[in-house]
């Protein structure tokens, strides 16, 4: 039986928020009710001051929706937001707990909390992969580097911190939702990696329309409330640009260093320089530049073609006094394997186009970064 958005809203209208004396729909708390493949999902948005008391309400809401004919599984997410606080240097980012079983409970908002340790439990090193702009293949580099490090014998985690544009779930072929043990979120595993992404918690086509405080809260939770286990390195796929998420990561965690991904052309390098400047201002070591989509070799004639220019990142690295970490080719198989949920380094580890990623991982290991 098909369940409609209206069916979910009707069920939630029977659940009363005791704090307001209204049902959840009348209180304008319900966001993004959807039903797909037997699973009903919804978000409850609440005042951050009440975030910790809303667990029973969420459970009641899940029970009401779960009683609908045709619903096999329910995933409710609790978010919270409030007015932004005045900015302060290294102010604690918000976060929250997880529900008793079921889908992870994102209590996201500006909750006053004590300053958390900058060390993520069980994680030895953190590598941030950033770029000044989108479209340069940063996520592809992140996932293939992570797999290459795992193949080299390292215990590796991959955190998809691109909250608004998460892609790692697709690139790793993950469709299962993370579970919770009541206190921590249990991450998923694929291609030798321990992985976490906000894309695993929401429908693939659902837009994440969250304010800055909510973004920071989500990042804080994915760093500190995920059961990462013992990792040699956590690779963090940052969103493009120099915004809240990158700032929060460097302020809230002990980042070992940042890798900057750029294509060779001047337009991309203009923004890559801004990313370098940001990490330097945050006192995060910049480990070097990676030139992605560096060369295309025609499969018919075998001739190389530098579609986006050549050696631009190498020249910029020299100008900035940074190491140049290598060139990644523009190759159809890299794109196809990522879309198929099997990164090229995993799908074809001995292929020539995988070698650049394996060489990058080896260089980081040889230099003691990982």
Helices and strands as residue ranges (DSSP letters): H 5-12, E 16-17, E 22-23, E 30-36, E 39-47, G 48-53, H 55-66, E 73-81, E 123-130, H 138-151, E 156-160, H 168-172, E 179-180, E 185-186, E 188-190, E 193-197, G 198-200, H 212-224, E 231-237, H 244-252, E 257-262, H 266-281, E 286-291, E 296-297, E 304-305, H 312-320, E 324-327, H 332-339, H 344-347, H 352-366
